[in-house]
Amino acid sequence: MTTAVCENVGVSRVPSDKASSAYLMQSIWMKSALNDPCLFHATLFAGSSCFDLLRTEKQSPITLFHQNETIRIINQRLSNPTWALKDTTILAITPLALFSALNADQAAANIHRMGLERLAELKGGLDKLGLDGLTSTLINRNTAIYRIAFDPDSGNLVSEPPIGLEVRILNPTTENYSTPPYISKSLVKELFQKIHDFKLDWISKQSATGLHHLLANHNRPYFSVSATTPPELQDPIYHCCFLATQIFGEMVNGRTQFLDALVANLKASLALTDEKLWLCYLPIEYSWVCFTGAAASKDARLRLWFYFKQSSSVRLVKVVEESWYLGELWSHVQWLRIIGLHPEPPTFTTLE
């Protein structure tokens, strides 16, 4: 079961930076779990829950046993201020929150999230939590997964298209590996350059019109992309990027009739790619592609599938940067869902 935790919610399948959560899960989490009974049961609960989800079954007796033991020990510790505020106690709550969201139990997810927020507040804030930033990182990640599962902010207004992800892709800070010739990285970059330029055009028109949102079709810039992948390309990674770009185009152009088919195609195509190639050469693009699929998905389980498909990419980010990265990913999803699923609002608000 600890292997299931590592592969599904813990480490990455490629070498990771010692400052990343992937490395900290391997080192700090596992070492702490062997010395703390609460975190030990929480770890086994997470592993058993992974097996349940993979088999699409209800919680097994083993899962329920470790869940109940985790909750029992947490409740005991909450009566002792010293034990209640230990990082291992707080860490043990994160799998409870995570799998409540994955099992669509919003009431339980709310309870665990409020508990995490309260304990973090009592510690003096997320930045005061220990274990080299792992505790605060997992709390932030739980928030991201909660948003994807329950879409709580879908009605909130986003003032302009976020460009953080595209900037990261077009201006990488590091190049750890030399890209092999069978990956069409230059063509992938062309796709994201087109998306980046489109967003800048949107921002420019938004500023010129004085509107907070260019949601009406007659105000929007139009995004165009070829109808099919170039036939000479046999690169499955480029094909996934191309499909995600098509989904992006359909959403920003206010067309939803083909989204379900495109999302199904993207999911099937991602299953044919080698994740190690994504993680070594195009980790941010991997996240962008999957989060775009999530943005276009009406079903919560499908949105979560897309999140966990790329989750190793998130875990490669240094813990000091992960909250910003998750924020950029969520802004991307939120903006696309607002403009793509609500294309014709009745009124506009002018800038003051």
LUMRODREN-110470 format. One line per field, with one value per residue (C-alpha): y, x, z; residue in one letter. Coordinates in steps of 0.001 Angstrom, whole numbers. Last residue first. Example, Ala and Ser with C-alpha at 12.3 -4.5 7.8 and 13.67 -1.06 7.14 Angstrom:
<atoms>
v = -1060,-4500
u = 13670,12300
w = 7140,7800
res = S,A
</atoms>
This chain:
<atoms>
v = 52492,49574,48779,45835,43811,42426,39384,36840,34909,32429,30737,27351,28612,32047,30979,27511,28838,31481,28989,26366,28803,30468,26997,26232,29606,29099,25608,27113,29815,27224,25036,27640,27180,23444,23136,21854,18147,17339,19339,17225,14026,15184,15116,12237,13072,16342,14892,12110,14692,16595,13299,12499,15947,15539,18665,18480,21429,22846,19379,18917,22314,21207,18120,20007,22776,20261,18347,21614,22380,19005,19026,17320,14987,14826,14492,11825,9929,9949,7891,8691,6392,7216,10888,10079,8440,11400,13870,12050,12021,15742,16428,14482,16261,19664,19425,21363,23876,26826,30181,31015,30811,27330,25884,27288,25835,22452,22718,23617,20552,18428,19927,19362,15748,15303,16841,14171,11412,12356,10724,13946,13607,13918,17456,17341,18302,21335,23868,26491,29721,31931,34849,38006,38403,41407,39990,36700,38309,37398,40141,40752,43690,46062,49335,48606,49298,47402,44344,44584,44560,41726,39626,40350,39273,36082,35371,35959,33423,30861,31266,31002,27881,26213,27282,25778,22424,22724,23335,20435,17864,14907,12288,14345,13794,16896,17489,17279,19620,22786,25433,28737,28017,31094,29919,27343,29519,32461,30201,29120,32654,34094,34486,35807,38948,40054,36686,36791,34252,31868,28819,29373,26188,23751,20687,18298,20799,23200,20429,19276,22776,23104,19726,20965,23980,21732,19411,22306,23664,20325,19732,23122,21729,19590,22675,24910,28594,29680,28182,30479,31024,27424,28104,29233,26032,24042,25977,25634,21900,21418,23507,21320,18135,19277,20570,17287,15377,17451,17338,13554,13181,10139,12035,14983,12788,11117,14326,15618,12351,12164,15662,14949,12906,15843,17952,15284,14864,18627,18637,21147,18694,16930,20048,21324,18010,17432,17393,14484,12031,13118,12626,9134,8102,9713,7801,4551,5013,5647,2691,365,1850,1259,-2312,-2974,-1727,1679,1315,-14,1625,-838,2073,3995,1177,630,4317,4195,1374,3487,6586,4604,3029,6508,7786,4743,5551,9279,8557,5929,8255,6836,4929,7652,10275,8469,8042,11673,13152,11145,9938,12595,15232,14142,14466,17658,19295,20808,17706,18073,15019,12108,10695,8644,11247,10669,10853,10701,7895,6155,6739,6109,2925,1737,2369,0
u = -13716,-13849,-17229,-19333,-21128,-24658,-26664,-23851,-23348,-20464,-21033,-19329,-16345,-15843,-16296,-14825,-11764,-11111,-11481,-9242,-6423,-6764,-6531,-3281,-1792,-2722,-1240,2020,1995,1368,4126,6899,8396,7670,9896,7927,8306,5129,3044,4328,3595,-30,-465,-2953,-4168,-5684,-7170,-8866,-10149,-11895,-13349,-14649,-16222,-18202,-18661,-15197,-13893,-11773,-10414,-9181,-7485,-5990,-4563,-2967,-1584,-136,1622,2871,4428,6208,7443,10865,11468,7945,6220,8667,8248,4486,4745,1718,-1144,-3331,-3061,-4708,-7749,-8248,-7806,-10327,-12893,-12288,-12720,-15989,-17371,-16283,-17943,-21150,-19473,-18608,-17901,-14743,-12699,-14061,-13662,-10150,-9031,-10413,-8467,-5334,-5903,-6123,-2866,-1055,-2267,-1113,2265,2686,1594,4326,3541,3592,3320,-471,-356,-2861,-6333,-8628,-5830,-6101,-8038,-8825,-11193,-10914,-14052,-16365,-18950,-19003,-20068,-17741,-15179,-15004,-13997,-14960,-13188,-13252,-9532,-8441,-10441,-9108,-5525,-6209,-7755,-4789,-2427,-4461,-4208,-451,-31,-2217,-253,3038,1653,1018,4411,6079,4508,5902,9392,8998,8110,9357,10986,14188,15014,14901,18158,17341,17382,16449,15933,14104,11705,10495,7787,6342,6537,5024,2216,1488,1397,-832,-4108,-6986,-8490,-10820,-11932,-15461,-16677,-19429,-17196,-15708,-16860,-15983,-16556,-13829,-11444,-11766,-11221,-8142,-6656,-7406,-5814,-2707,-2506,-2730,-109,2289,1741,2772,5708,7332,10561,8764,7310,4262,4879,4345,856,-212,546,317,-3250,-4109,-2660,-4780,-7896,-7244,-6638,-9819,-11807,-10467,-11372,-14930,-15425,-14179,-16619,-19545,-18215,-18186,-17422,-15165,-12135,-13013,-13278,-10092,-8090,-9495,-8757,-5366,-4530,-5556,-2447,-244,-1774,-956,2555,3037,2360,-295,-2752,13,974,-2571,-3803,-7537,-6977,-4611,-7322,-9444,-6476,-5888,-9499,-9582,-6497,-7783,-11147,-9500,-7148,-10078,-12265,-9576,-9033,-12800,-12859,-14197,-16472,-15054,-13766,-10817,-8382,-10412,-10304,-6575,-5896,-8001,-5797,-2691,-4236,-5501,-2052,-515,-3127,-2477,1248,545,-1354,1117,4147,7638,7274,5029,7698,10281,7764,6695,10201,11988,9866,7207,9938,11400,8092,7342,10300,13321,15465,14831,13343,14563,11678,8641,7509,6711,3544,-134,-394,2982,4216,866,385,3852,2893,0
w = -13296,-15672,-17141,-16013,-18647,-18846,-19918,-19957,-23227,-23202,-19830,-20333,-22284,-20758,-17146,-17539,-19362,-16707,-13849,-15415,-16203,-12803,-11234,-13046,-12118,-8472,-8519,-9770,-7136,-4385,-5842,-5826,-2342,-2609,-5670,-8650,-9462,-7535,-9988,-12875,-10972,-10781,-14566,-14841,-11357,-12497,-15693,-13747,-11262,-14040,-15281,-11811,-11576,-14803,-16921,-18436,-20474,-17640,-16846,-20411,-20184,-16870,-18569,-21469,-19245,-16762,-19517,-21064,-17688,-17605,-21222,-21452,-18522,-17113,-20483,-21622,-18356,-18876,-22061,-24218,-25236,-22222,-23178,-26512,-24904,-22573,-25422,-27610,-24791,-24262,-27986,-28104,-25034,-26360,-29778,-29036,-26728,-28945,-27283,-29253,-26045,-25373,-28871,-29122,-25784,-26836,-30101,-28143,-25962,-29109,-30448,-27161,-27190,-30804,-29936,-27260,-29649,-32176,-35514,-37497,-41280,-41105,-39645,-36766,-37906,-38045,-37933,-35194,-34941,-31970,-32524,-30458,-28401,-28474,-30928,-29008,-25752,-22890,-23266,-19534,-17324,-20109,-20881,-24608,-25151,-22033,-23023,-26544,-25241,-22798,-25578,-27866,-25067,-24701,-28423,-28391,-25571,-27345,-30587,-28700,-27043,-30374,-31729,-28643,-29446,-32955,-31550,-29128,-31768,-29691,-31950,-32048,-28373,-26126,-24286,-20589,-17608,-19480,-16811,-16417,-19263,-21166,-23579,-21188,-18065,-19956,-21188,-17633,-16260,-18987,-17101,-19225,-17699,-14893,-13617,-12244,-9702,-10780,-11139,-7698,-5936,-8745,-6528,-7649,-9241,-6338,-3793,-5724,-5578,-1851,-1200,-3022,-739,2334,834,293,3808,5323,2959,3621,5031,7613,9294,9319,10061,6443,6524,9338,13017,14254,15390,11862,10393,12851,11827,8086,8389,10405,7933,5116,7008,7664,4100,2616,4813,3512,-68,-253,-3970,-3380,-4671,-2436,666,-545,-331,2944,4749,3020,4363,7969,8711,7701,10475,13059,11620,11786,15516,16447,18005,19928,21868,22259,23715,23213,19449,19904,20851,17904,15571,16993,16373,12906,11783,13302,11568,8206,8693,9377,6633,4028,5193,5137,1511,526,-2478,-5722,-8893,-8876,-9205,-6648,-4108,-4645,-4090,-921,375,-149,1428,4442,4794,4903,7365,9587,9701,10089,13294,14509,14153,13679,10407,9007,9750,7605,4783,4862,5216,2529,-315,185,467,-2870,-4710,-2757,-4460,-2671,-3192,-6916,-8559,-10643,-12716,-11698,-9194,-5560,-3553,-4460,-7008,-7264,-3729,-2055,-4078,-3033,598,0
res = E,L,T,T,F,T,P,P,E,P,H,L,G,I,I,R,L,W,Q,V,H,S,W,L,E,G,L,Y,W,S,E,E,V,V,K,V,L,R,V,S,S,S,Q,K,F,Y,F,W,L,R,L,R,A,D,K,S,A,A,A,G,T,F,C,V,W,S,Y,E,I,P,L,Y,C,L,W,L,K,E,D,T,L,A,L,S,A,K,L,N,A,V,L,A,D,L,F,Q,T,R,G,N,V,M,E,G,F,I,Q,T,A,L,F,C,C,H,Y,I,P,D,Q,L,E,P,P,T,T,A,S,V,S,F,Y,P,R,N,H,N,A,L,L,H,H,L,G,T,A,S,Q,K,S,I,W,D,L,K,F,D,H,I,K,Q,F,L,E,K,V,L,S,K,S,I,Y,P,P,T,S,Y,N,E,T,T,P,N,L,I,R,V,E,L,G,I,P,P,E,S,V,L,N,G,S,D,P,D,F,A,I,R,Y,I,A,T,N,R,N,I,L,T,S,T,L,G,D,L,G,L,K,D,L,G,G,K,L,E,A,L,R,E,L,G,M,R,H,I,N,A,A,A,Q,D,A,N,L,A,S,F,L,A,L,P,T,I,A,L,I,T,T,D,K,L,A,W,T,P,N,S,L,R,Q,N,I,I,R,I,T,E,N,Q,H,F,L,T,I,P,S,Q,K,E,T,R,L,L,D,F,C,S,S,G,A,F,L,T,A,H,F,L,C,P,D,N,L,A,S,K,M,W,I,S,Q,M,L,Y,A,S,S,A,K,D,S,P,V,R,S,V,G,V,N,E,C,V,A,T,T,M
</atoms>
